[in-house]
Amino acid sequence: MPRGENPKSRANLKKGKPFDAETARKAKEKSDKAKAVYRSLNEDLKECCTPERVRKMNERIIAMAEHGNLRAYELIRDGLGEKPQNRVQLSSQQDDMAKMEEILKQMGMTDEQSGTVPEV
């Protein structure tokens, strides 16, 4: 759904072509051609990549990484399964308060002694 106050915002949206049997057939043909190209390329690549060639490529990538090529280093790191994860940990204020209360109980302090304000 368009946002904003512009009255032409809905008019600027273009409708797609109706999806009928002929359109579906053409899309399938196009998809089949792309799959065939990918399949033949994949088979050719598997034939060309002998264990000896793969070993030579790996040695070359390691040498490139040793000489400061960052992309080669990242390729090695990711291949070894050491890719860093982009994780964001969110916690609610209630979780933080519960943890604080638990710590205070372990210390033997009450809310009045610690100066914390209990939730209302």
N, C-alpha and C positions, 0 to 999 in steps of 0.2 A: 504494500500500500504506500503510495507516495506521501512524502512528508512536506511540510511547509504550507505557506498560505497562497502560493501562486496558483491561480485558477487554471492555468494551462498545464499544470503538472500531470494531471490525468490524461490530457489530450496528447502529451508527449510520449506516453506509453504506447508501444506498438504491439498489436496482436500478432500472434504467430499463425503460421499456415494451419489450416485444419488438417488433422492427422487422419487420413483415410487409408484404405488398403494399398493404393498406388504409392503413396508417400512411404508407407511402412516397407513395401517391397524394395523401393529405391534405397532406403536407409539400410536394409539388410544386405543388399548387394554391395554397397559401399563398405559396410562393416566387414563383410566376407573378404573383400579384396585386401583391406588393411590387415586382417588376420593372416591371410596367406603370405603377404609380404613379410610380416613379422615372423611367421613360422619358418619361412625359407631362410631369412637372415639368421635366425636363432640356430637352425640346423647347420648352416655354413660356419657360423662362429664356433660351434661345438666341434666341428671337424678340424678347424684350423688350430684350435687351442689344445695342443698336446701338452702332457705334463712337463716336458722339457721347456716349451715356450712359456708356459705359465710360471715356471720357476725363474726363468730369465726376466720376465716382466716384474715379478715380485722383487727380485734383486735390484732391478732398475728403480722401482718405486721407493725401495728402502734407501738407495743411494741418493735419490732426489730429496727425500725427507731429511737425510743427514746433511745435505747442503742447504737446507733452509726453505725448501718448498713446503709451504703451509698446507696446500691442498693434498700433497702426497702424505704428509703426516696425518691429516684428518682421515684420509682413506684408510691408512693403517690402523689408526685408533678405532675408527668405527667398525672395521673388519674384525678387530679383536674383541668387540663387544664392550668397549669402555667409553662409549659415547655418553657425554653428560646429559642428564635429563633436565628439562626445563619444568620444574615443579614449583607451584605456588601453594603454600600451606596457609589456609585461612582458619582463623579461630574466632569464635564469638567472645564477647565480653563475659558471658556467663561461664564459658569454659575457663577463662582466665581467673574469674572470681572463685570458681570451685577449686582450682589448683592452689590459689592463694590461701583459701580456707583450710585446705588439707595441710599445707606447710605450717600454718599457724597452729593447727591442732598438734602436729608432730613436735612443735617447739613448746607446746604447753601454754600457749597464749590465747586469750579470748579476744573478741572483737574490740572490747573496751581498752584492753591493755595495748593492743597493737596500733590503735588509732585509726583503724579502718572503719568505714561506714557500712553497716549492713544494708543489704538490698531492701527496698520498700516494696 
